[in-house]
């Protein structure tokens, strides 16, 4: 299945004929979340299941604004929409931390 014409405009920088719905699922979801209009977003919601859409919220190319918007629309658990970076696990070096060492 190829991307509909109204969705292809979200992929101006790649050859949309080479996009596979299964293989490039997360890429498609991220792009349409970020750049899609009402018609493209309706297609996205009709095409992919909620699990796939929630995974799309984890994409690094998705703006924080879009991530929050779609998290509300999809009723995503708060942490799944916001946790996109792993913590380094290191304590920041501050004056009060160095007093205890």
QUIQUIDA-V206060 format. One record per residue. RES is the residue in one letter. OMEGA is omega in radians with two decimals (* if undefined). NEAR is the number of other ideal C-beta (glycine too) atoms within 10 Angstrom. Layout:
BEGIN
RES:OMEGA:NEAR + RES:OMEGA:NEAR
END
This chain:
BEGIN
X:3.12:7 + X:3.09:11 + X:3.05:22 + X:-3.11:11 + X:-3.10:9 + X:3.09:14 + X:-3.10:23 + X:-3.11:15 + X:3.06:13 + X:-3.06:22 + X:-3.08:19 + X:-3.03:9 + X:3.12:7 + X:3.08:13 + X:-3.05:7 + X:3.10:16 + X:-3.14:9 + X:-3.13:9 + X:3.12:18 + X:-3.07:12 + X:-3.12:12 + X:-3.06:7 + X:-3.07:10 + X:-3.05:16 + X:-3.08:17 + X:3.10:15 + X:3.14:16 + X:-3.10:25 + X:3.14:24 + X:-3.10:23 + X:-3.11:25 + X:3.04:24 + X:-3.04:25 + X:-2.97:17 + X:-3.04:15 + X:3.03:20 + X:-3.09:12 + X:-3.11:8 + X:3.13:12 + X:3.13:20 + X:3.08:17 + X:3.09:12 + X:-3.13:16 + X:-3.12:21 + X:3.11:14 + X:-3.02:7 + X:-3.05:18 + X:3.12:19 + X:-3.04:9 + X:3.14:11 + X:3.12:8 + X:3.13:14 + X:3.10:20 + X:3.08:19 + X:3.09:16 + X:3.09:24 + X:-3.10:22 + X:-3.09:15 + X:-3.12:17 + X:-3.13:7 + X:-3.12:11 + X:3.13:21 + X:3.12:10 + X:3.12:10 + X:3.13:9 + X:3.13:17 + X:3.13:21 + X:3.14:16 + X:-3.09:14 + X:3.06:23 + X:3.09:18 + X:-3.13:10 + X:-3.09:12 + X:-3.10:17 + X:-3.11:8 + X:2.99:18 + X:-3.02:11 + X:-3.07:9 + X:-3.10:8 + X:-3.12:14 + X:-3.01:20 + X:-3.07:14 + X:3.14:12 + X:3.13:13 + X:3.09:7 + X:3.07:6 + X:3.11:6 + X:-3.14:7 + X:-3.13:5 + X:3.04:6 + X:3.06:7 + X:-3.12:6 + X:3.12:8 + X:-3.11:8 + X:-3.10:6 + X:3.07:6 + X:-3.09:10 + X:3.11:8 + X:-3.09:7 + X:-3.08:5 + X:*:5
END
